[in-house]
Amino acid sequence: MMYTILLQAQGGSGWTSMVFMLAIVVVFYFFMIRPQQKKAKDQKKFTEEVAKGDYIVTIGGMHGRVAEIDGDTFILEVEKGGRIKFNRSSISMDSTKAIANKK
């Protein structure tokens, strides 16, 4: 008798728990996954649009102007003519935009 009551209680809440789980997945997608994908897409677009002469900041905090671009690498010109080679993926979109907004 007791097992029958427990089985009936579980059977009734099966749909409810499935809907609840689906709702959690949808909320997780819209608040976690989708914004990350958008941010990654914006970062990639930003790094592809960097041109010679642009002032940028790398992820490591190096400030300078782009002196040369060669495929996936670029030469960053820093103080007193110093030049350092970096990968395009090392450009920090957030820091570069923050510096540009201060000027």
PyMOL CGO cylinders between C-alpha atoms (Angstrom):
from pymol import cmd
from pymol.cgo import CYLINDER

trace = [
    CYLINDER, 0.00, 0.00, 0.00, 2.77, 2.43, 0.95, 0.3, 1, 1, 1, 1, 1, 1,
    CYLINDER, 2.77, 2.43, 0.95, 4.68, 1.69, -2.29, 0.3, 1, 1, 1, 1, 1, 1,
    CYLINDER, 4.68, 1.69, -2.29, 1.58, 2.42, -4.36, 0.3, 1, 1, 1, 1, 1, 1,
    CYLINDER, 1.58, 2.42, -4.36, 1.22, 5.85, -2.80, 0.3, 1, 1, 1, 1, 1, 1,
    CYLINDER, 1.22, 5.85, -2.80, 4.89, 6.65, -3.44, 0.3, 1, 1, 1, 1, 1, 1,
    CYLINDER, 4.89, 6.65, -3.44, 4.68, 5.50, -7.06, 0.3, 1, 1, 1, 1, 1, 1,
    CYLINDER, 4.68, 5.50, -7.06, 1.59, 7.63, -7.64, 0.3, 1, 1, 1, 1, 1, 1,
    CYLINDER, 1.59, 7.63, -7.64, 3.29, 10.66, -6.10, 0.3, 1, 1, 1, 1, 1, 1,
    CYLINDER, 3.29, 10.66, -6.10, 6.31, 10.20, -8.36, 0.3, 1, 1, 1, 1, 1, 1,
    CYLINDER, 6.31, 10.20, -8.36, 4.24, 9.66, -11.47, 0.3, 1, 1, 1, 1, 1, 1,
    CYLINDER, 4.24, 9.66, -11.47, 2.35, 12.92, -11.02, 0.3, 1, 1, 1, 1, 1, 1,
    CYLINDER, 2.35, 12.92, -11.02, 5.46, 15.04, -10.58, 0.3, 1, 1, 1, 1, 1, 1,
    CYLINDER, 5.46, 15.04, -10.58, 7.36, 13.50, -13.52, 0.3, 1, 1, 1, 1, 1, 1,
    CYLINDER, 7.36, 13.50, -13.52, 6.09, 16.06, -16.01, 0.3, 1, 1, 1, 1, 1, 1,
    CYLINDER, 6.09, 16.06, -16.01, 6.60, 18.87, -13.58, 0.3, 1, 1, 1, 1, 1, 1,
    CYLINDER, 6.60, 18.87, -13.58, 10.22, 17.95, -12.97, 0.3, 1, 1, 1, 1, 1, 1,
    CYLINDER, 10.22, 17.95, -12.97, 10.87, 17.56, -16.71, 0.3, 1, 1, 1, 1, 1, 1,
    CYLINDER, 10.87, 17.56, -16.71, 9.43, 21.03, -17.42, 0.3, 1, 1, 1, 1, 1, 1,
    CYLINDER, 9.43, 21.03, -17.42, 11.46, 22.45, -14.54, 0.3, 1, 1, 1, 1, 1, 1,
    CYLINDER, 11.46, 22.45, -14.54, 14.68, 20.87, -15.85, 0.3, 1, 1, 1, 1, 1, 1,
    CYLINDER, 14.68, 20.87, -15.85, 13.97, 22.18, -19.36, 0.3, 1, 1, 1, 1, 1, 1,
    CYLINDER, 13.97, 22.18, -19.36, 13.37, 25.66, -17.94, 0.3, 1, 1, 1, 1, 1, 1,
    CYLINDER, 13.37, 25.66, -17.94, 16.73, 25.50, -16.13, 0.3, 1, 1, 1, 1, 1, 1,
    CYLINDER, 16.73, 25.50, -16.13, 18.51, 24.53, -19.36, 0.3, 1, 1, 1, 1, 1, 1,
    CYLINDER, 18.51, 24.53, -19.36, 16.84, 27.39, -21.28, 0.3, 1, 1, 1, 1, 1, 1,
    CYLINDER, 16.84, 27.39, -21.28, 17.71, 29.95, -18.60, 0.3, 1, 1, 1, 1, 1, 1,
    CYLINDER, 17.71, 29.95, -18.60, 21.29, 28.63, -18.43, 0.3, 1, 1, 1, 1, 1, 1,
    CYLINDER, 21.29, 28.63, -18.43, 21.61, 28.99, -22.21, 0.3, 1, 1, 1, 1, 1, 1,
    CYLINDER, 21.61, 28.99, -22.21, 20.29, 32.56, -22.37, 0.3, 1, 1, 1, 1, 1, 1,
    CYLINDER, 20.29, 32.56, -22.37, 22.18, 33.87, -19.34, 0.3, 1, 1, 1, 1, 1, 1,
    CYLINDER, 22.18, 33.87, -19.34, 25.47, 31.94, -19.56, 0.3, 1, 1, 1, 1, 1, 1,
    CYLINDER, 25.47, 31.94, -19.56, 26.24, 30.35, -22.95, 0.3, 1, 1, 1, 1, 1, 1,
    CYLINDER, 26.24, 30.35, -22.95, 24.79, 32.89, -25.38, 0.3, 1, 1, 1, 1, 1, 1,
    CYLINDER, 24.79, 32.89, -25.38, 26.54, 35.96, -23.88, 0.3, 1, 1, 1, 1, 1, 1,
    CYLINDER, 26.54, 35.96, -23.88, 29.88, 34.10, -23.87, 0.3, 1, 1, 1, 1, 1, 1,
    CYLINDER, 29.88, 34.10, -23.87, 29.47, 33.22, -27.54, 0.3, 1, 1, 1, 1, 1, 1,
    CYLINDER, 29.47, 33.22, -27.54, 28.61, 36.84, -28.37, 0.3, 1, 1, 1, 1, 1, 1,
    CYLINDER, 28.61, 36.84, -28.37, 31.63, 38.13, -26.45, 0.3, 1, 1, 1, 1, 1, 1,
    CYLINDER, 31.63, 38.13, -26.45, 33.95, 35.66, -28.23, 0.3, 1, 1, 1, 1, 1, 1,
    CYLINDER, 33.95, 35.66, -28.23, 32.52, 36.71, -31.61, 0.3, 1, 1, 1, 1, 1, 1,
    CYLINDER, 32.52, 36.71, -31.61, 33.01, 40.41, -30.80, 0.3, 1, 1, 1, 1, 1, 1,
    CYLINDER, 33.01, 40.41, -30.80, 36.60, 39.79, -29.62, 0.3, 1, 1, 1, 1, 1, 1,
    CYLINDER, 36.60, 39.79, -29.62, 37.43, 37.92, -32.83, 0.3, 1, 1, 1, 1, 1, 1,
    CYLINDER, 37.43, 37.92, -32.83, 35.93, 40.70, -34.98, 0.3, 1, 1, 1, 1, 1, 1,
    CYLINDER, 35.93, 40.70, -34.98, 37.85, 43.32, -33.01, 0.3, 1, 1, 1, 1, 1, 1,
    CYLINDER, 37.85, 43.32, -33.01, 41.21, 41.56, -33.42, 0.3, 1, 1, 1, 1, 1, 1,
    CYLINDER, 41.21, 41.56, -33.42, 40.61, 41.08, -37.15, 0.3, 1, 1, 1, 1, 1, 1,
    CYLINDER, 40.61, 41.08, -37.15, 39.90, 44.81, -37.61, 0.3, 1, 1, 1, 1, 1, 1,
    CYLINDER, 39.90, 44.81, -37.61, 43.11, 46.01, -35.92, 0.3, 1, 1, 1, 1, 1, 1,
    CYLINDER, 43.11, 46.01, -35.92, 45.14, 47.99, -38.44, 0.3, 1, 1, 1, 1, 1, 1,
    CYLINDER, 45.14, 47.99, -38.44, 48.62, 49.48, -38.65, 0.3, 1, 1, 1, 1, 1, 1,
    CYLINDER, 48.62, 49.48, -38.65, 48.87, 52.59, -36.47, 0.3, 1, 1, 1, 1, 1, 1,
    CYLINDER, 48.87, 52.59, -36.47, 46.16, 51.56, -33.99, 0.3, 1, 1, 1, 1, 1, 1,
    CYLINDER, 46.16, 51.56, -33.99, 46.93, 52.03, -30.31, 0.3, 1, 1, 1, 1, 1, 1,
    CYLINDER, 46.93, 52.03, -30.31, 46.26, 48.78, -28.44, 0.3, 1, 1, 1, 1, 1, 1,
    CYLINDER, 46.26, 48.78, -28.44, 46.75, 47.05, -25.10, 0.3, 1, 1, 1, 1, 1, 1,
    CYLINDER, 46.75, 47.05, -25.10, 47.69, 43.38, -24.91, 0.3, 1, 1, 1, 1, 1, 1,
    CYLINDER, 47.69, 43.38, -24.91, 46.21, 40.91, -22.45, 0.3, 1, 1, 1, 1, 1, 1,
    CYLINDER, 46.21, 40.91, -22.45, 49.50, 41.10, -20.54, 0.3, 1, 1, 1, 1, 1, 1,
    CYLINDER, 49.50, 41.10, -20.54, 49.19, 44.88, -20.20, 0.3, 1, 1, 1, 1, 1, 1,
    CYLINDER, 49.19, 44.88, -20.20, 51.68, 46.02, -22.86, 0.3, 1, 1, 1, 1, 1, 1,
    CYLINDER, 51.68, 46.02, -22.86, 50.65, 49.37, -24.40, 0.3, 1, 1, 1, 1, 1, 1,
    CYLINDER, 50.65, 49.37, -24.40, 51.75, 50.51, -27.84, 0.3, 1, 1, 1, 1, 1, 1,
    CYLINDER, 51.75, 50.51, -27.84, 50.97, 51.14, -31.49, 0.3, 1, 1, 1, 1, 1, 1,
    CYLINDER, 50.97, 51.14, -31.49, 50.73, 48.47, -34.16, 0.3, 1, 1, 1, 1, 1, 1,
    CYLINDER, 50.73, 48.47, -34.16, 53.77, 48.94, -36.41, 0.3, 1, 1, 1, 1, 1, 1,
    CYLINDER, 53.77, 48.94, -36.41, 53.33, 45.93, -38.71, 0.3, 1, 1, 1, 1, 1, 1,
    CYLINDER, 53.33, 45.93, -38.71, 50.79, 43.17, -39.26, 0.3, 1, 1, 1, 1, 1, 1,
    CYLINDER, 50.79, 43.17, -39.26, 51.77, 39.80, -40.68, 0.3, 1, 1, 1, 1, 1, 1,
    CYLINDER, 51.77, 39.80, -40.68, 48.96, 37.22, -40.72, 0.3, 1, 1, 1, 1, 1, 1,
    CYLINDER, 48.96, 37.22, -40.72, 48.27, 36.11, -37.15, 0.3, 1, 1, 1, 1, 1, 1,
    CYLINDER, 48.27, 36.11, -37.15, 51.08, 38.18, -35.65, 0.3, 1, 1, 1, 1, 1, 1,
    CYLINDER, 51.08, 38.18, -35.65, 51.81, 41.87, -35.31, 0.3, 1, 1, 1, 1, 1, 1,
    CYLINDER, 51.81, 41.87, -35.31, 54.70, 44.05, -34.22, 0.3, 1, 1, 1, 1, 1, 1,
    CYLINDER, 54.70, 44.05, -34.22, 53.88, 46.36, -31.31, 0.3, 1, 1, 1, 1, 1, 1,
    CYLINDER, 53.88, 46.36, -31.31, 55.94, 49.53, -31.14, 0.3, 1, 1, 1, 1, 1, 1,
    CYLINDER, 55.94, 49.53, -31.14, 56.49, 50.61, -27.54, 0.3, 1, 1, 1, 1, 1, 1,
    CYLINDER, 56.49, 50.61, -27.54, 58.41, 53.50, -25.94, 0.3, 1, 1, 1, 1, 1, 1,
    CYLINDER, 58.41, 53.50, -25.94, 61.61, 54.76, -27.53, 0.3, 1, 1, 1, 1, 1, 1,
    CYLINDER, 61.61, 54.76, -27.53, 61.30, 52.66, -30.67, 0.3, 1, 1, 1, 1, 1, 1,
    CYLINDER, 61.30, 52.66, -30.67, 61.18, 49.27, -28.96, 0.3, 1, 1, 1, 1, 1, 1,
    CYLINDER, 61.18, 49.27, -28.96, 59.37, 46.65, -31.04, 0.3, 1, 1, 1, 1, 1, 1,
    CYLINDER, 59.37, 46.65, -31.04, 57.85, 43.40, -29.77, 0.3, 1, 1, 1, 1, 1, 1,
    CYLINDER, 57.85, 43.40, -29.77, 56.15, 40.64, -31.76, 0.3, 1, 1, 1, 1, 1, 1,
    CYLINDER, 56.15, 40.64, -31.76, 52.77, 39.34, -30.50, 0.3, 1, 1, 1, 1, 1, 1,
    CYLINDER, 52.77, 39.34, -30.50, 49.99, 37.05, -31.69, 0.3, 1, 1, 1, 1, 1, 1,
    CYLINDER, 49.99, 37.05, -31.69, 46.72, 38.72, -32.64, 0.3, 1, 1, 1, 1, 1, 1,
    CYLINDER, 46.72, 38.72, -32.64, 44.93, 36.72, -29.95, 0.3, 1, 1, 1, 1, 1, 1,
    CYLINDER, 44.93, 36.72, -29.95, 46.86, 38.66, -27.28, 0.3, 1, 1, 1, 1, 1, 1,
    CYLINDER, 46.86, 38.66, -27.28, 44.98, 41.91, -27.97, 0.3, 1, 1, 1, 1, 1, 1,
    CYLINDER, 44.98, 41.91, -27.97, 42.68, 42.92, -25.11, 0.3, 1, 1, 1, 1, 1, 1,
    CYLINDER, 42.68, 42.92, -25.11, 39.51, 44.40, -26.56, 0.3, 1, 1, 1, 1, 1, 1,
    CYLINDER, 39.51, 44.40, -26.56, 38.23, 45.68, -23.20, 0.3, 1, 1, 1, 1, 1, 1,
    CYLINDER, 38.23, 45.68, -23.20, 41.45, 47.47, -22.20, 0.3, 1, 1, 1, 1, 1, 1,
    CYLINDER, 41.45, 47.47, -22.20, 41.96, 48.98, -25.63, 0.3, 1, 1, 1, 1, 1, 1,
    CYLINDER, 41.96, 48.98, -25.63, 38.42, 50.38, -25.69, 0.3, 1, 1, 1, 1, 1, 1,
    CYLINDER, 38.42, 50.38, -25.69, 38.82, 51.72, -22.13, 0.3, 1, 1, 1, 1, 1, 1,
    CYLINDER, 38.82, 51.72, -22.13, 42.01, 53.58, -23.12, 0.3, 1, 1, 1, 1, 1, 1,
    CYLINDER, 42.01, 53.58, -23.12, 40.31, 54.98, -26.25, 0.3, 1, 1, 1, 1, 1, 1,
    CYLINDER, 40.31, 54.98, -26.25, 37.35, 56.25, -24.21, 0.3, 1, 1, 1, 1, 1, 1,
    CYLINDER, 37.35, 56.25, -24.21, 39.64, 58.14, -21.79, 0.3, 1, 1, 1, 1, 1, 1,
    CYLINDER, 39.64, 58.14, -21.79, 41.21, 60.23, -24.57, 0.3, 1, 1, 1, 1, 1, 1,
]
cmd.load_cgo(trace, "trace")
